[in-house]
Amino acid sequence: MWRKRIKEQWDNQCAYCGSTENLTIDHVIPKSKGGTNFTQNVVCSCLSCNGSKANTEWKEWYLNQEFFQESNKRRIQEWIGHKEDGKVKLYRCKPRRNFIPNAA
């Protein structure tokens, strides 16, 4: 259900190239580089883009693609919470595990 919703949010198109074929989910910030499974860190991606990007930094990879579009870059940045000042809201999320800080 979660994957389906992510794909629907991206109009069943790859967030990077716009393809509607072989769609999957890509971690924008790879888990191997500290990315999370939060919704803000995953986008709809075709298998080709997902495999090509692998665990590289998404913006560096995307800027070098022939299908690069500024509008898609902005949409991805908004999705993951980037701001012009470089801060990422994604890392401000805290786990929702019945954890009560300073509980005595």
Secondary structure as a PSIPRED ss2 file (coil, helix, strand):
# PSIPRED VFORMAT (PSIPRED V4.0)

   1 M C   1.000  0.000  0.000
   2 W H   0.000  1.000  0.000
   3 R H   0.000  1.000  0.000
   4 K H   0.000  1.000  0.000
   5 R H   0.000  1.000  0.000
   6 I H   0.000  1.000  0.000
   7 K H   0.000  1.000  0.000
   8 E H   0.000  1.000  0.000
   9 Q H   0.000  1.000  0.000
  10 W C   1.000  0.000  0.000
  11 D C   1.000  0.000  0.000
  12 N C   1.000  0.000  0.000
  13 Q C   1.000  0.000  0.000
  14 C C   1.000  0.000  0.000
  15 A C   1.000  0.000  0.000
  16 Y C   1.000  0.000  0.000
  17 C C   1.000  0.000  0.000
  18 G C   1.000  0.000  0.000
  19 S C   1.000  0.000  0.000
  20 T C   1.000  0.000  0.000
  21 E C   1.000  0.000  0.000
  22 N C   1.000  0.000  0.000
  23 L E   0.000  0.000  1.000
  24 T E   0.000  0.000  1.000
  25 I E   0.000  0.000  1.000
  26 D E   0.000  0.000  1.000
  27 H E   0.000  0.000  1.000
  28 V C   1.000  0.000  0.000
  29 I C   1.000  0.000  0.000
  30 P C   1.000  0.000  0.000
  31 K H   0.000  1.000  0.000
  32 S H   0.000  1.000  0.000
  33 K H   0.000  1.000  0.000
  34 G C   1.000  0.000  0.000
  35 G C   1.000  0.000  0.000
  36 T C   1.000  0.000  0.000
  37 N C   1.000  0.000  0.000
  38 F C   1.000  0.000  0.000
  39 T H   0.000  1.000  0.000
  40 Q H   0.000  1.000  0.000
  41 N H   0.000  1.000  0.000
  42 V E   0.000  0.000  1.000
  43 V E   0.000  0.000  1.000
  44 C E   0.000  0.000  1.000
  45 S E   0.000  0.000  1.000
  46 C E   0.000  0.000  1.000
  47 L H   0.000  1.000  0.000
  48 S H   0.000  1.000  0.000
  49 C H   0.000  1.000  0.000
  50 N H   0.000  1.000  0.000
  51 G H   0.000  1.000  0.000
  52 S H   0.000  1.000  0.000
  53 K H   0.000  1.000  0.000
  54 A C   1.000  0.000  0.000
  55 N C   1.000  0.000  0.000
  56 T C   1.000  0.000  0.000
  57 E C   1.000  0.000  0.000
  58 W H   0.000  1.000  0.000
  59 K H   0.000  1.000  0.000
  60 E H   0.000  1.000  0.000
  61 W H   0.000  1.000  0.000
  62 Y H   0.000  1.000  0.000
  63 L H   0.000  1.000  0.000
  64 N C   1.000  0.000  0.000
  65 Q C   1.000  0.000  0.000
  66 E C   1.000  0.000  0.000
  67 F C   1.000  0.000  0.000
  68 F C   1.000  0.000  0.000
  69 Q C   1.000  0.000  0.000
  70 E H   0.000  1.000  0.000
  71 S H   0.000  1.000  0.000
  72 N H   0.000  1.000  0.000
  73 K H   0.000  1.000  0.000
  74 R H   0.000  1.000  0.000
  75 R H   0.000  1.000  0.000
  76 I H   0.000  1.000  0.000
  77 Q H   0.000  1.000  0.000
  78 E H   0.000  1.000  0.000
  79 W H   0.000  1.000  0.000
  80 I H   0.000  1.000  0.000
  81 G C   1.000  0.000  0.000
  82 H E   0.000  0.000  1.000
  83 K C   1.000  0.000  0.000
  84 E C   1.000  0.000  0.000
  85 D C   1.000  0.000  0.000
  86 G C   1.000  0.000  0.000
  87 K C   1.000  0.000  0.000
  88 V E   0.000  0.000  1.000
  89 K H   0.000  1.000  0.000
  90 L H   0.000  1.000  0.000
  91 Y H   0.000  1.000  0.000
  92 R H   0.000  1.000  0.000
  93 C C   1.000  0.000  0.000
  94 K C   1.000  0.000  0.000
  95 P C   1.000  0.000  0.000
  96 R C   1.000  0.000  0.000
  97 R C   1.000  0.000  0.000
  98 N C   1.000  0.000  0.000
  99 F C   1.000  0.000  0.000
 100 I C   1.000  0.000  0.000
 101 P C   1.000  0.000  0.000
 102 N C   1.000  0.000  0.000
 103 A C   1.000  0.000  0.000
 104 A C   1.000  0.000  0.000
